Amino acid sequence: MDALHSAIIDFTEAAYNLEAEHEVWLPRLIEAGAPVLCHGLGVFAMTCVRPSTPGPLDIDQLYVASGPADFPERLARLRDELDTSFLWPLSRPGAPKTLSEVTRDHDPAAFDLIMRYFGFAKDGLGLAAFDPDGRGVYLIVALPEVTRLSVRARERWQMLAAHFAAGYRLRRKLQANPPAPSATTSLPLGAEAVIDPTRFRVVDAEGEAQSREALAALRRAAKRVDCARGHLRRSDPEKALELWRALVRGRWSAVDWFDSDGRRYVLGIPNAPHTTDPRGLTDRETQVASYAHLGLSNKMI
């Protein structure tokens, strides 16, 4: 496997970089993924809110990794000319598609219109990483040729998008509730489990992580992440990405944490997407229904 593709795991690690300040997290994420993203024509990323009904994205931060410096202005002009009812499906979560694939499904004439603003490329890949509440990350990769993604490529990009969404959600949660002992857990960063990765022993657990099944799942997840970040990142990065799950049992993200002596631990931090349902569904049932509505496959859910 080309060593270039080991950046897939660098990319995934960057999604969970909790040390980075808000302003630099997105640029560092794109820089880490540049070897597998950039085709020399530009990579553009934004943190934003996608409305639940057709309309413009509410952009929080826009980052242009490469490509034309006037990309934000080009995007603004495009949004003014193109009907927002079409812009909205471009960012729909689900199986990733190129711009040519999306426009073929919705409005073939729109492809030519969009490419008038982005004539430096022939196509574009959109990666949508949104939670059910519409908050998330949207990446646009400029492509040198009109491209139809393979099934495997779609799965790979969708797995990466799940990590972007989980990492961004966790950052927002910790910013809203700064790390400190809380009413629900006394563990670091609001975690419910602390795992020693040298022996994959659970050091401490609280709340829902205390059950035998949960502890076993968290230990397995820590092993999987450690394996993905080890030799597999270069020998078989595709397998490494499959091993690293964005959520464990629909509730926890496995994240590195270092104590005051520099010892590394893996934390199981509650990081389920916020969902509300008035019909009496359980949290897990509501998550499944919400992600199905967003267009995710059963395998991804």
Contacts in CASP RR format, 6 or more apart in sequence:
PFRMAT RR
TARGET T0000
AUTHOR 0000-0000-0000
METHOD contacts of the structure
MODEL  1
MDALHSAIIDFTEAAYNLEAEHEVWLPRLIEAGAPVLCHGLGVFAMTCVR
PSTPGPLDIDQLYVASGPADFPERLARLRDELDTSFLWPLSRPGAPKTLS
EVTRDHDPAAFDLIMRYFGFAKDGLGLAAFDPDGRGVYLIVALPEVTRLS
VRARERWQMLAAHFAAGYRLRRKLQANPPAPSATTSLPLGAEAVIDPTRF
RVVDAEGEAQSREALAALRRAAKRVDCARGHLRRSDPEKALELWRALVRG
RWSAVDWFDSDGRRYVLGIPNAPHTTDPRGLTDRETQVASYAHLGLSNKM
I
1 234 0 8 1.000
1 235 0 8 1.000
1 236 0 8 1.000
1 237 0 8 1.000
1 238 0 8 1.000
3 234 0 8 1.000
4 35 0 8 1.000
4 36 0 8 1.000
5 35 0 8 1.000
5 36 0 8 1.000
5 237 0 8 1.000
5 238 0 8 1.000
6 233 0 8 1.000
6 234 0 8 1.000
6 237 0 8 1.000
7 32 0 8 1.000
7 33 0 8 1.000
7 34 0 8 1.000
7 35 0 8 1.000
7 36 0 8 1.000
8 33 0 8 1.000
8 36 0 8 1.000
8 156 0 8 1.000
8 160 0 8 1.000
8 233 0 8 1.000
8 237 0 8 1.000
8 238 0 8 1.000
8 240 0 8 1.000
8 241 0 8 1.000
9 228 0 8 1.000
9 229 0 8 1.000
9 232 0 8 1.000
9 233 0 8 1.000
9 237 0 8 1.000
9 240 0 8 1.000
9 241 0 8 1.000
9 244 0 8 1.000
10 32 0 8 1.000
10 33 0 8 1.000
10 35 0 8 1.000
10 233 0 8 1.000
11 29 0 8 1.000
11 32 0 8 1.000
11 33 0 8 1.000
11 36 0 8 1.000
11 37 0 8 1.000
11 160 0 8 1.000
11 163 0 8 1.000
12 160 0 8 1.000
12 163 0 8 1.000
12 228 0 8 1.000
12 241 0 8 1.000
12 244 0 8 1.000
13 32 0 8 1.000
13 229 0 8 1.000
14 28 0 8 1.000
14 29 0 8 1.000
14 31 0 8 1.000
14 32 0 8 1.000
14 33 0 8 1.000
15 29 0 8 1.000
15 163 0 8 1.000
15 164 0 8 1.000
15 166 0 8 1.000
15 167 0 8 1.000
15 168 0 8 1.000
16 163 0 8 1.000
16 166 0 8 1.000
16 167 0 8 1.000
16 170 0 8 1.000
16 253 0 8 1.000
16 255 0 8 1.000
16 256 0 8 1.000
17 25 0 8 1.000
17 28 0 8 1.000
17 29 0 8 1.000
18 170 0 8 1.000
18 171 0 8 1.000
18 174 0 8 1.000
18 189 0 8 1.000
18 255 0 8 1.000
20 28 0 8 1.000
22 61 0 8 1.000
22 171 0 8 1.000
22 175 0 8 1.000
23 61 0 8 1.000
25 171 0 8 1.000
26 45 0 8 1.000
26 46 0 8 1.000
26 47 0 8 1.000
26 61 0 8 1.000
26 63 0 8 1.000
26 137 0 8 1.000
27 63 0 8 1.000
27 65 0 8 1.000
29 45 0 8 1.000
29 137 0 8 1.000
29 164 0 8 1.000
30 37 0 8 1.000
30 43 0 8 1.000
30 45 0 8 1.000
30 63 0 8 1.000
30 65 0 8 1.000
30 139 0 8 1.000
31 65 0 8 1.000
34 43 0 8 1.000
34 65 0 8 1.000
34 66 0 8 1.000
37 43 0 8 1.000
37 65 0 8 1.000
37 139 0 8 1.000
37 141 0 8 1.000
38 65 0 8 1.000
38 66 0 8 1.000
38 141 0 8 1.000
39 141 0 8 1.000
39 142 0 8 1.000
39 143 0 8 1.000
39 144 0 8 1.000
40 66 0 8 1.000
40 67 0 8 1.000
40 142 0 8 1.000
40 144 0 8 1.000
41 66 0 8 1.000
41 67 0 8 1.000
41 120 0 8 1.000
41 121 0 8 1.000
41 142 0 8 1.000
41 143 0 8 1.000
41 144 0 8 1.000
42 64 0 8 1.000
42 65 0 8 1.000
42 66 0 8 1.000
42 67 0 8 1.000
42 121 0 8 1.000
42 141 0 8 1.000
42 142 0 8 1.000
43 64 0 8 1.000
43 65 0 8 1.000
43 66 0 8 1.000
43 139 0 8 1.000
43 140 0 8 1.000
43 141 0 8 1.000
43 142 0 8 1.000
44 62 0 8 1.000
44 63 0 8 1.000
44 64 0 8 1.000
44 65 0 8 1.000
44 71 0 8 1.000
44 75 0 8 1.000
44 139 0 8 1.000
44 140 0 8 1.000
44 142 0 8 1.000
45 62 0 8 1.000
45 63 0 8 1.000
45 65 0 8 1.000
45 137 0 8 1.000
45 138 0 8 1.000
45 139 0 8 1.000
45 140 0 8 1.000
46 57 0 8 1.000
46 59 0 8 1.000
46 60 0 8 1.000
46 61 0 8 1.000
46 62 0 8 1.000
46 63 0 8 1.000
46 137 0 8 1.000
46 138 0 8 1.000
47 59 0 8 1.000
47 60 0 8 1.000
47 61 0 8 1.000
47 136 0 8 1.000
47 137 0 8 1.000
47 168 0 8 1.000
48 57 0 8 1.000
48 58 0 8 1.000
48 59 0 8 1.000
48 60 0 8 1.000
48 135 0 8 1.000
48 136 0 8 1.000
48 137 0 8 1.000
48 138 0 8 1.000
49 57 0 8 1.000
49 58 0 8 1.000
49 60 0 8 1.000
49 134 0 8 1.000
49 135 0 8 1.000
49 136 0 8 1.000
50 57 0 8 1.000
50 88 0 8 1.000
50 91 0 8 1.000
50 128 0 8 1.000
50 130 0 8 1.000
50 134 0 8 1.000
50 135 0 8 1.000
50 136 0 8 1.000
50 138 0 8 1.000
51 57 0 8 1.000
51 58 0 8 1.000
51 88 0 8 1.000
51 134 0 8 1.000
52 134 0 8 1.000
53 88 0 8 1.000
54 84 0 8 1.000
54 85 0 8 1.000
54 88 0 8 1.000
54 89 0 8 1.000
55 84 0 8 1.000
55 85 0 8 1.000
55 87 0 8 1.000
55 88 0 8 1.000
56 79 0 8 1.000
56 84 0 8 1.000
56 87 0 8 1.000
56 88 0 8 1.000
57 87 0 8 1.000
57 91 0 8 1.000
57 138 0 8 1.000
62 72 0 8 1.000
62 75 0 8 1.000
64 71 0 8 1.000
64 72 0 8 1.000
67 120 0 8 1.000
67 142 0 8 1.000
68 74 0 8 1.000
68 120 0 8 1.000
74 117 0 8 1.000
74 118 0 8 1.000
75 117 0 8 1.000
77 117 0 8 1.000
78 114 0 8 1.000
78 117 0 8 1.000
79 87 0 8 1.000
81 113 0 8 1.000
82 110 0 8 1.000
82 113 0 8 1.000
82 114 0 8 1.000
86 106 0 8 1.000
86 107 0 8 1.000
86 110 0 8 1.000
89 102 0 8 1.000
89 106 0 8 1.000
90 99 0 8 1.000
90 102 0 8 1.000
90 126 0 8 1.000
91 126 0 8 1.000
91 128 0 8 1.000
91 130 0 8 1.000
91 138 0 8 1.000
92 128 0 8 1.000
92 294 0 8 1.000
92 295 0 8 1.000
93 128 0 8 1.000
93 129 0 8 1.000
93 130 0 8 1.000
93 161 0 8 1.000
93 294 0 8 1.000
93 295 0 8 1.000
93 296 0 8 1.000
94 128 0 8 1.000
94 158 0 8 1.000
94 294 0 8 1.000
94 295 0 8 1.000
94 296 0 8 1.000
94 297 0 8 1.000
94 300 0 8 1.000
95 154 0 8 1.000
95 158 0 8 1.000
95 295 0 8 1.000
95 297 0 8 1.000
96 125 0 8 1.000
96 126 0 8 1.000
96 127 0 8 1.000
96 128 0 8 1.000
96 149 0 8 1.000
96 153 0 8 1.000
96 154 0 8 1.000
96 157 0 8 1.000
96 158 0 8 1.000
96 161 0 8 1.000
97 105 0 8 1.000
97 125 0 8 1.000
97 126 0 8 1.000
97 149 0 8 1.000
97 154 0 8 1.000
98 123 0 8 1.000
98 124 0 8 1.000
98 125 0 8 1.000
98 126 0 8 1.000
98 143 0 8 1.000
98 146 0 8 1.000
98 147 0 8 1.000
98 148 0 8 1.000
98 149 0 8 1.000
99 111 0 8 1.000
99 114 0 8 1.000
99 123 0 8 1.000
99 124 0 8 1.000
99 125 0 8 1.000
99 126 0 8 1.000
100 111 0 8 1.000
100 123 0 8 1.000
100 124 0 8 1.000
100 146 0 8 1.000
100 147 0 8 1.000
100 148 0 8 1.000
101 148 0 8 1.000
101 149 0 8 1.000
103 109 0 8 1.000
103 110 0 8 1.000
103 111 0 8 1.000
103 114 0 8 1.000
104 111 0 8 1.000
115 121 0 8 1.000
115 122 0 8 1.000
118 124 0 8 1.000
118 142 0 8 1.000
120 142 0 8 1.000
121 142 0 8 1.000
121 143 0 8 1.000
121 144 0 8 1.000
122 143 0 8 1.000
122 144 0 8 1.000
122 145 0 8 1.000
122 146 0 8 1.000
123 142 0 8 1.000
123 143 0 8 1.000
123 145 0 8 1.000
123 146 0 8 1.000
123 147 0 8 1.000
124 140 0 8 1.000
124 141 0 8 1.000
124 142 0 8 1.000
124 143 0 8 1.000
124 147 0 8 1.000
125 139 0 8 1.000
125 140 0 8 1.000
125 141 0 8 1.000
125 143 0 8 1.000
125 147 0 8 1.000
125 149 0 8 1.000
125 157 0 8 1.000
126 138 0 8 1.000
126 139 0 8 1.000
126 140 0 8 1.000
126 141 0 8 1.000
127 137 0 8 1.000
127 138 0 8 1.000
127 139 0 8 1.000
127 140 0 8 1.000
127 141 0 8 1.000
127 157 0 8 1.000
127 160 0 8 1.000
127 161 0 8 1.000
127 164 0 8 1.000
128 138 0 8 1.000
128 161 0 8 1.000
129 136 0 8 1.000
129 137 0 8 1.000
129 138 0 8 1.000
129 139 0 8 1.000
129 161 0 8 1.000
129 162 0 8 1.000
129 163 0 8 1.000
129 164 0 8 1.000
129 165 0 8 1.000
129 168 0 8 1.000
130 136 0 8 1.000
130 137 0 8 1.000
130 138 0 8 1.000
130 165 0 8 1.000
130 294 0 8 1.000
131 165 0 8 1.000
131 169 0 8 1.000
131 273 0 8 1.000
131 274 0 8 1.000
132 273 0 8 1.000
132 274 0 8 1.000
132 275 0 8 1.000
132 287 0 8 1.000
132 290 0 8 1.000
132 291 0 8 1.000
132 293 0 8 1.000
132 294 0 8 1.000
133 273 0 8 1.000
133 274 0 8 1.000
133 275 0 8 1.000
135 168 0 8 1.000
135 169 0 8 1.000
135 172 0 8 1.000
136 164 0 8 1.000
136 165 0 8 1.000
136 168 0 8 1.000
136 169 0 8 1.000
137 161 0 8 1.000
137 164 0 8 1.000
137 165 0 8 1.000
137 168 0 8 1.000
139 164 0 8 1.000
149 157 0 8 1.000
152 238 0 8 1.000
155 299 0 8 1.000
156 238 0 8 1.000
156 241 0 8 1.000
158 296 0 8 1.000
158 297 0 8 1.000
158 300 0 8 1.000
159 241 0 8 1.000
159 242 0 8 1.000
159 246 0 8 1.000
159 300 0 8 1.000
160 241 0 8 1.000
162 246 0 8 1.000
162 247 0 8 1.000
162 300 0 8 1.000
163 244 0 8 1.000
163 246 0 8 1.000
165 246 0 8 1.000
165 273 0 8 1.000
166 246 0 8 1.000
166 247 0 8 1.000
166 253 0 8 1.000
166 271 0 8 1.000
167 253 0 8 1.000
167 271 0 8 1.000
169 271 0 8 1.000
169 273 0 8 1.000
170 253 0 8 1.000
170 255 0 8 1.000
170 269 0 8 1.000
170 271 0 8 1.000
173 271 0 8 1.000
174 189 0 8 1.000
179 188 0 8 1.000
179 189 0 8 1.000
179 190 0 8 1.000
182 190 0 8 1.000
184 190 0 8 1.000
184 206 0 8 1.000
184 207 0 8 1.000
185 191 0 8 1.000
185 192 0 8 1.000
185 206 0 8 1.000
185 207 0 8 1.000
186 206 0 8 1.000
187 193 0 8 1.000
187 194 0 8 1.000
187 204 0 8 1.000
187 206 0 8 1.000
187 267 0 8 1.000
188 194 0 8 1.000
188 257 0 8 1.000
188 259 0 8 1.000
188 267 0 8 1.000
189 255 0 8 1.000
189 257 0 8 1.000
189 267 0 8 1.000
189 269 0 8 1.000
190 267 0 8 1.000
190 269 0 8 1.000
190 270 0 8 1.000
191 257 0 8 1.000
191 267 0 8 1.000
191 268 0 8 1.000
191 269 0 8 1.000
191 270 0 8 1.000
192 205 0 8 1.000
192 206 0 8 1.000
192 207 0 8 1.000
192 208 0 8 1.000
192 209 0 8 1.000
192 252 0 8 1.000
192 268 0 8 1.000
192 269 0 8 1.000
192 270 0 8 1.000
193 202 0 8 1.000
193 204 0 8 1.000
193 205 0 8 1.000
193 206 0 8 1.000
193 209 0 8 1.000
193 214 0 8 1.000
193 215 0 8 1.000
193 218 0 8 1.000
193 252 0 8 1.000
193 267 0 8 1.000
193 268 0 8 1.000
194 202 0 8 1.000
194 203 0 8 1.000
194 204 0 8 1.000
194 205 0 8 1.000
194 257 0 8 1.000
194 265 0 8 1.000
194 266 0 8 1.000
194 267 0 8 1.000
194 268 0 8 1.000
195 201 0 8 1.000
195 202 0 8 1.000
195 203 0 8 1.000
195 218 0 8 1.000
195 219 0 8 1.000
195 222 0 8 1.000
195 254 0 8 1.000
195 265 0 8 1.000
195 266 0 8 1.000
195 267 0 8 1.000
195 268 0 8 1.000
196 202 0 8 1.000
196 203 0 8 1.000
196 265 0 8 1.000
197 222 0 8 1.000
197 226 0 8 1.000
197 264 0 8 1.000
197 265 0 8 1.000
197 266 0 8 1.000
200 219 0 8 1.000
200 222 0 8 1.000
200 223 0 8 1.000
200 226 0 8 1.000
202 215 0 8 1.000
202 218 0 8 1.000
202 219 0 8 1.000
203 265 0 8 1.000
205 214 0 8 1.000
205 215 0 8 1.000
205 218 0 8 1.000
208 214 0 8 1.000
208 251 0 8 1.000
208 270 0 8 1.000
209 215 0 8 1.000
209 218 0 8 1.000
209 252 0 8 1.000
209 268 0 8 1.000
214 249 0 8 1.000
217 248 0 8 1.000
217 249 0 8 1.000
218 248 0 8 1.000
218 252 0 8 1.000
218 254 0 8 1.000
218 268 0 8 1.000
221 245 0 8 1.000
221 248 0 8 1.000
221 252 0 8 1.000
221 254 0 8 1.000
222 254 0 8 1.000
222 266 0 8 1.000
224 243 0 8 1.000
224 244 0 8 1.000
224 245 0 8 1.000
225 243 0 8 1.000
225 244 0 8 1.000
225 254 0 8 1.000
225 266 0 8 1.000
226 266 0 8 1.000
227 240 0 8 1.000
227 243 0 8 1.000
228 240 0 8 1.000
228 241 0 8 1.000
228 243 0 8 1.000
228 244 0 8 1.000
229 240 0 8 1.000
229 244 0 8 1.000
230 240 0 8 1.000
232 239 0 8 1.000
232 240 0 8 1.000
232 243 0 8 1.000
233 240 0 8 1.000
246 253 0 8 1.000
247 253 0 8 1.000
247 271 0 8 1.000
247 272 0 8 1.000
248 254 0 8 1.000
248 268 0 8 1.000
250 272 0 8 1.000
250 284 0 8 1.000
250 287 0 8 1.000
251 270 0 8 1.000
251 271 0 8 1.000
251 272 0 8 1.000
252 268 0 8 1.000
252 269 0 8 1.000
252 270 0 8 1.000
252 271 0 8 1.000
253 268 0 8 1.000
253 269 0 8 1.000
253 271 0 8 1.000
254 266 0 8 1.000
254 267 0 8 1.000
254 268 0 8 1.000
255 266 0 8 1.000
255 267 0 8 1.000
255 268 0 8 1.000
255 269 0 8 1.000
256 264 0 8 1.000
256 265 0 8 1.000
256 266 0 8 1.000
256 267 0 8 1.000
257 264 0 8 1.000
257 265 0 8 1.000
257 266 0 8 1.000
257 267 0 8 1.000
258 264 0 8 1.000
258 265 0 8 1.000
259 265 0 8 1.000
272 283 0 8 1.000
272 287 0 8 1.000
273 287 0 8 1.000
273 290 0 8 1.000
275 283 0 8 1.000
275 286 0 8 1.000
275 287 0 8 1.000
275 290 0 8 1.000
276 286 0 8 1.000
277 285 0 8 1.000
277 286 0 8 1.000
277 289 0 8 1.000
281 289 0 8 1.000
287 301 0 8 1.000
288 301 0 8 1.000
291 300 0 8 1.000
291 301 0 8 1.000
292 301 0 8 1.000
END
